[in-house]
Amino acid sequence: MRKIVAAAFILFTLAIMVLSHKSDEGFRITVHNQLEEDISQLVLVFPNGTQTFGLKAHSEQKLHVLPQNFGEGSITLRYEDELTKQEITIFGYIENNYRGKADVTIDSIADNGALQVKVKTDNQLY
């Protein structure tokens, strides 16, 4: 009986370790809107894909990106309105099996319509 309980405990522990490692894969990006207004048509661009989303005033959006089957690339945030087109680099260089986290904070809008953004990243190679 003890052997069965010990084996079940070991299998349970291994399953938790595998699942927790799986959640660390890819890139976790949180975009914070500190503005008094909504922002529409933000596009997260990454190798072999995009994610389009909008943000309400004083809100945040959490995104998980798991780019696959590419050589080299980058992750950027694209914003476009009637005044401006803008591309903000979040991760300038990535490869397969890279992973990381980023906080992107939109603080204000310039007179020319460009978003004033701060990007804080923590990326891990392999």
N, C-alpha and C positions, 0 to 999 in steps of 0.2 A: 504494500500500500504506500509506503514512504517513497519507493522508487517512482511510482506513478505520479504522486504529488510533486516530487522533485522534477521529473521530466516535464510535467505540465507547467510548472513555474519557469523552467528554462525556456520552453517554447514560447510562453507568454512574453517573457522578457525580450527574447529575440524578435518577436513580432513587433513589439513596441519600438525597439531600436530601428528596425527596417522602416516602419511607418514614419517615425520622426525624421529619419534621414531623407525620406522621399519628400517631405514637406519643405525641406531646405533647398530643393532643386530649383533652378531657374532664378528669376528676378522678381522680387516683391517691391512694388513701387506704390507709394502713397502720395497723391496729389492733394494739396491743401489750398482751398480758395479763401483768402483772407479779405476779399473784396466785398463791397456792399451790394454787388450785383451778380447775377447768374452769368456763367460762361458756357456757351454752347460750342459744339463742334471742335472739341479737342481730340486729336488723333495720336495715339501712341503707335509709333512705327518701329518695328523690329524685324530681324531676318525672317523672311517667309510669312509675314503677317502684319496686321494692324488691329487696333481696338479703338473704336470711336465712342466717346462718352461726353457728357456735360456735367457741370458742377453748379449746384445752387450756391447762393451767397453763404459765406461762413460754413462751408461743408468740406468734406474730404471724400476721395474715392480711392479705394485700395484695388490694385491690379496685380495679377500674377501672370508673368510671361515666362513661357518655357519654350524658347526657340529651339528647333531641332533640325538636324541635317543641313548644316550650313558650314562654310569655312570660317570666314571672318565677317564681322558686322558691327553694328552699333544700335543703340536704342535712343530714339529721339521723341520729343513731344512737339507736335505740329499744331499751330493755332492760326486761324485765318478769319478775318472779318472784312468789312467793307473798306477799312483804312489800311490794313497791313496783312502781310504774310510773314509768319515767324516760325523758325525751327529751333528748338532748345535741345541741346545735347544732354542726355542723362548719363548714359554709359558710352563713351567715345569709341571704345574698342572691346569687343567680346569675341569669344570663340566657343565652340562646343564645350560643354561641361563647366563653363564659368557659371558663377552664381553671385548674387548680391542683393542689396537692399538700397532703396533710395527714398528720400523725402524731398518732394518738389513743392515749394511754397510760392504761391502767386500772391505778391504783396500789393501791387498797384498797377495802374495802366498809365503809360507815358502819353504825352500830348499827341504823338504820332500813332497811337493805338496799340503799341507793342506792350506785351505783358512784362512786368518787372518781376523776375523769378530768381529764387535761390534754390540751388540743387545741392543736396548733401548725400553723398554715396558711401557705401561700404561694400566693396566687391571683393570676391575671393576667387583666386585662380585655382581651379580644380578642386 
